Amino acid sequence: MATSTPRIRKRREAMSRVDTAWLRMERPTNPMMITGVLMFEQPMSLDRLRRVVKQRFLAYTRFRQKAVDTPTGAYWQDDEHFDLDWHVRLSALPGKGDKKSLERFVSQLASSPLDKSKPLWQFHLVERYDGGSALIARIHHSYADGIALVQVLLSLTDTKREPGKDSDLSKAWLKQDGANVARRIGAMARYGKLGGKVLEKGMEMYRDPSLAAMLAKEGGEIARELLYALALPDDPPSMLRGKLGISKRVAWAPPLDLDEVKAVGRACGCTVNDVLMAAAAGALRDYMLERGEDLEGVTLRATVPVNLRPLEHAKKLGNHFGLVFLDLPVGQANPISRLEHIAECMNQLKTSRQAIVAFGLLAALGMAPAAMQGVALELFSRKATAVATNVPGPQQPLYLAGCTLREMMFWVPQTGSIGIGISILSYNGRVHFGLIADAKLIPDPDAVIRRFAPEFEKLLYLTLMGNWGYTLDSVAAEALIPAAG
């Protein structure tokens, strides 16, 4: 009688091109980790946290796998010696255990690469923080993009202190107008092939007159976007650019009221994201001016991740996002002028294909020779000074392992020669703002983030002082600025 051969579970899985690109972007000056900190009102039990991680986080089999990179490609491989105790560990803050101590500890972790011989993630539970506890998560970018990983972390939470059948986090906050995203998905493979052609021709190809002929076959719109991305001039020299070190510094600000941010957006005819990025640009401007920087007419750029899939699919992991370049008009003194500039730039980006172009280039970059990867990475990182992310979170209180989630913040890694990251996250009716920076560029990130709220208050004050019957613009604000000053 014939006997069937036992089915052996697949131990190895090829890594996608884009995920490979992020794995290979790792540098001593910029570890490719997404770092998050969650602060809780009550002390959390380490045993209970481990149970939640085992039941929910490890439900994603990818997190039991380690990344293996070879000259012929990268792949995921099961870690036969997986040890949950190594990945979920207890930590304590020195001294008072206050916010400054936590920021220093997060800074140390954000500066320290993960162990490549193990799955590339760790959770650090901090005891006795501000009457409760804090949880620091570090997950390598090759597993997934920031939007997906924030959702993975939130999948560990419940809407009630003691989980039950009706305590799962509502998916309502994940919904978005997915029409544009769905159309983008169909084009991603085609643009990935185009990205390969770009790299085959070399990163200086935009100076080659044959480029126009090659791109004409690919369609006028995508050609224009690619030409634009390649031909952008380098960001201007400033104190926010320079040779990077291996130490990061993080800080976060007291949260803002989300309803107040929405009110400013309505009064100025722009979005919540526009308002927050304008406040961030104002904070950087004030910090730079205080340190003697000449900002007359200066505009910096930030690379902004753009989701390229429906948000409810983000839990499938992997990197499915592109990048666009957003202006930060730090040279404009009028707060409303800065807001108008950012809103106009955002509106233009919404109708562009920049994000898909960047996705295609990343896909091609994942399979490119190491030397070309370095050249391409440096070329694009010179075109921006910062990375900026804004993730809308759930607008209801959440609980993890029986503890109330009070605040949270996260930072995505910077790439190449970029040394500054701006993070904005909304949760439970409040907006959280944080900064991560190379210690050589901004050794005191708290000096930037403490300016975030005052810059928003300028916008709020001008809104309240303006004529409520009309949209507030920069001309009307100019007359109000002396009163606001």
N, C-alpha and C positions, 0 to 999 in steps of 0.2 A: 504494500500500500504506500503510495507516494505521500510524502510529508511536505508541507509548505515551509518555505524558508522564512524564518522570523523577519519581520520588517524592521529595518534599522532606521532610526530617526536621523534625519539629515543633520549633520553636525556643522556644516559650513554653508554660508549663503553670500553670494556676491554683493558687494556694496554698490549702491548707485553712483553714477558719475559725480553728481552734485555733492552727495555725502562724502565721497572720496576727496573732492576738492577741499571741503572744510576740514577733513582729517589732516590733509597735507599742508594746510595753512598754519599749523601750529608753529609758533616761534617762541624762544625764551622771553622775548619782549612782549608778546601777545599770546598767552595761552588761549586756545579755542574753547573756552568754557562759558556756559551760561550760568551765572551765579545768582541765586535768589536768597532772600532772607524773609522769613515769616515770623511775626511776633504775636505771642499769645497772652491772654489775660491770666491764665492759670498755669501752674507748673505741670509739665507733661511727663508722663511715665515713659521711660525708655522701652520697657517691655511692650507697652501698648502701641507705641510708635512702630516698633519692629513688626508687630502683628499686622498693622495697617499696611506697611510697606510690602510685607510678604503677600498679603491678600490682594492688594490693588496695584501697587507699582510693578511687582514682579509678574502680574497678570500679562504684562507686555514682555513676551519672551526675549525681546531684543535686549533688555536690561540684564539678562543673565549671560549675554555674549560680550566678548571683547573684540576690539578692532585689530585686525592684522593687515599690515601694509606690505606689499611686495612690489618689485619693479614691474610686474605684469598686471598689477591691479590690487585692490583692497577687498577684504571680505570680513564677514562676521563669523565668529566661531564660538561655540558654547564653551564657557569656562568650567572645565571639569572639576576645578577646585574652588568653586564659588563659595564665598564665606560671607553671609549676611552681616555678621558682627563686624567685619572689616569695613563694610559699606555704610553701616548705620552705627555711629559711635557717639559717646557722651563727651561733652567738652564743658569747660568752666572758664569764665572770664576772670582775669586778674583784677585786683583792686576793688573798686566800688561796683563793678558789674553794670555800669551805666551805658548810655547810648554811645559815648565816645569809646568806651572799651569794646563794645560790640562792633562799631565801625572799624576799629583797628584790627579786630580778629577777622572780620569779613575781608578786609584789605589783604591780610596775610594769606588767606585761603584763595582769594582771587589772583594772587601773584604766584601761587604754587601749582605747577602742572599735576595732573592726575597720573596715577601709576598705569603705564601702558601695558603692563603684564596682566591687568585685571580689567573687568568692565569699567568703562570710564565715567563713573559717577560715585558720589558720596553724599550722605546726609550727616550733619553735625548738630546734635541736640545740645543747646546751651541751657544749663540749669540756672535758676535764680536770676532771671533778667527782668528788671522793672516789675517785680511782684509776680511775674509769671515765667515764661520761658521763650526761647527763640529757636528757630530751626533754619539752618543754613544748608542750601542745596547747591551742589556743583554737578553739572551734567555736560558732557562734551557736545559741541555743536554738531558733530557728525551723526549723532543719534536723531536729531530733529531740529527744526528751527524754533525760535523763541516763542512764537504763537502756539505751536504744538506743545512745547514743553511746559508752558504756563498752564495749559489745559490738563496736561498729565498731572502736574502738581495739584491742581484744583480737583482732579478726580479722586484724590485722597481725602477730600473733605466731604462733610455732610451739611445739610441745612438745619439739623437738630443736634443738640449736644450728644444725645445717645442715638446712634443710627438705627433706623428702622426701614421698612419697605417703602415708606413715602418720604425718606430723607435724602434721596439722591438729588444732586445739584441740578436745578432746572436747566434745560438746554436753551431757554428763551434768549439768554444773553449771547448765545453763539450765532443767532440768526443775523443775516445781513442780506443786502441785495446782491444775490449771487450771479446775476446775469453776466456781468462783465467778467467775473472770475471764471464762470463756466466756458465762456468764449475763449479766454486765455488758455485754459487747459488744453483745448484742441490744437492750439498753435505751438505749444511748448516743445514738442518733438521737432517740428520743422525749424524752430529758432535755435534749437540745440545743434542741428546740423550746420546752420549758418554760423554759429559760434565756432564750430570746428574749422570752417573755412577761414574765419578771421585769424585763428591761431596758426593755421597752416601757412598763411601769408606773412605772419610775423606781426608783432605788436606795433611796428612803425608803419603798417600798411596804409594808414589814413593819409600818408604823404604820397602814396603811389597813385598815379593817374588812372591806373587800370582798375582801381577800387570801384569807381562809379559804374563801369561796365559790368563788373561782376555783381554788384548789388542791384543793378537795374533788373536783373533776372529774378531777384527775390521779392520785388515789390517795392513801390516808392515809399510807403509809410515806414516799413521796417528799416529801409535803407537810410532814411533821414534820421531815425532814432540812433542807429548804430554810428553814423557819421558824427552825430551830435555828441554821443558818449565818448568817442575816441578823440574828438577834436577839442573837448573842453580844456581850457587852460588850467594849469596847476593852480591850486588855491594860493592866495597871496601869503608871503612869509608873515608870521606873527609869533607871539610868545606861546601860542597854543600848538605850534609845530616845532619839531626839533628831534634830535637823536633820543631814542627811547631807552629807558633802563629796564630793569626786571622787577620793579616794585610798583604795585598799583595802590591807589588810594580811593576809598569810597566814602560817600556821605549821602544822607537823605534828609529832606526837609519835612517839617510838620505839614500834614495834609491840608489841602484847600477844600472848600465846600463846592461840590460839583454843581449844585444849582446856581451858585454865583457865577461860575465859569460859563454855564449855559446862558445866563442872563446877558453877560458881556457879548457872547457870540451872537445872540439875537439882536442886540442893540447895534452891533457893528456889521451885521449881515454876513457873518462868517461862521465857521465850525468851531466846536470845542477844541479840536486838535490845533486849529490855527491860533486860537487864543493862548493855548499852553506853550506852543513853540515860540510865539512872540514873547511870552514872559521869560522863556529860557534864553532867547537871544538877548533880551534886555539884561538878564543876570550876567551873562558873559560879557556884554558891553561894559557894564558898570565895574566888573572885576578887572577887566583889561585897562580901562581908563585909570582906575586907582593905582595901577602899577605902571603908569606912564606910557601906555601904548597909544600911538597915533592912529586913530580910527576914521579919520576923515574920508568918507566915500567908500569905506571898506565893506565888502560883503564876503562872508565865508560860506562854505557849503557843508552840509551834513548828508551822509548817505542814509536813506530811510528804507527799511525793509518793507516790502509790499507783499501781502499774502496772495498766492496764486491758486488757491483751492477753496472750496466752501469751508467755512470754519468748523462745521460739524464733522468734517473728514480729517481734521488736523490730528486726531488721536491715532491715526495710522502711522504716525511718526514719519521720519524722513524730512528732507529740506525741500520745501515747495514754495519758495519765495524769490522775488527779484529785488533789485535795488534801484532807487531813484535818487537824484541829486536835488536837495532842497536848499534854497538860499536862506542864510541867516544874516539879515541886514544889520550887523552890529555897528555900522557907521552912521545909522540914522538915529537922531536924538529924539524925534517925536514917536512916542509909543504906538500911536495909532498908525503912523506911517509904516512902522515895522510890521504891524499886524496886517495892513493892507498889502504890503509887499509879499509876506508869507502866504496870505490867502490867494493872491493872484498866482503865485508860483504853484501852490497846491492845485488850483483849478486847472492849470495847464498840464500838470502831471497826471491828473485823473483821466485825461483823454489821450495820453501818450502811451507808447509801447516800451518805454525805457525799462520797466521792470522785467518784461519778457526777454528783452535783449540781454540784460544782465544774467538772467537765469540760463540762457543759452550759452553765454560765455563761461559761466561757472561749470556747466555740464562739460563743455569742451576742455576746460582747465583741469578737470579731474583726471583726464586721460593724457594730458600733455606732459612732455619731459620736464623734469624738475627745474632745469635752467629756465625754460620758458615760463613755468609757473611763477618763479621769482620775478621775472621781468614784468609779466602781466599784473601781478599783485602790486608791485611798486608803481606801475603806471597808473592804475586806477586809484590807489590809496593817496597819491599825490593830488588828486583832484578834489579831495575833501579834507576837512579838519576834524570832523567828529562823526560818530554814528549816533543816530537818534531813533528811539523806538517809543511807540505809544500803543499800549494794549488796553482795551476796555475790558474790565473784569466784572464779575457778578455784582449787582447792586442790592445785595442782601447779606446778612451776617452768615458766616460759615464757621464750621467746627472741624477740628482734626484731633483724633484720639481723645475726644471728650473735652477739648479746650477751645475757647473762643478765639478765632483769628481776628486780631485787632488791626494790624497793619501788615503790608507786604511790599516788597520792592524786589526788582531783579535788574540785572545788567547783561546785555549781550556782549560778546568779545569784539574788540576792534581788530582790524586787519592791517597788514603791512606796516606802513609808517604812521597810521592814525593812532593817536594816543588818548582820545577823549570819547566817552560814551555818555549820552543823555538818555535817561529812562523816565517815562511817564506811565503810570498805571492807575486806573480808577477802580475803586472797590467800595461797596456799601455807602454810596453817596459822597465819597471823598476822593480827592485826586492826590496821588503820591508822586513826588518828584525826587529823582536821585541822580547822582553823578559818579562816574568812575573815570579815573585819569591816571596817566603815567605820573609817577611821583616827581620826575624831573620837570615836567611841564606844569602841573598844578599840585604842589606839595600840600596845599590846604584846601581841598574841595569844599569844605564847610563854608569857606569864604565866598564860594560861588552859590551854593544852594541856599544860604540864608538870604540871598538877594532875590530868590525866586518869588516868594510871597510879596515883598514890597513892589516888585515889578508888576505882578498881577494886580495889586491894589491900585497902582496908577491907572491901569486900564479900567478897573471897576469904578474908581473915583471919576474919571473922565466920562464914563458912561452915565453915572448918576447926575453929573453936572450938565450933560448935554440936553438937547431938546428931544424929549422922549417920542415926539411925533415923527421924527426923521431918523434915518440911519446915521450914526455918528461916523464922520470921515476925518481925514487928517487935517483938512482945512479948518473945520469947526473945532477940532481938538487943539489946534495951534493957539486959538484965542483963550482956551481954558488952561493951558499948560502953566502959565505964571501962577494961576490960583492953586494949581495942584502941586507946584514945586515947593 
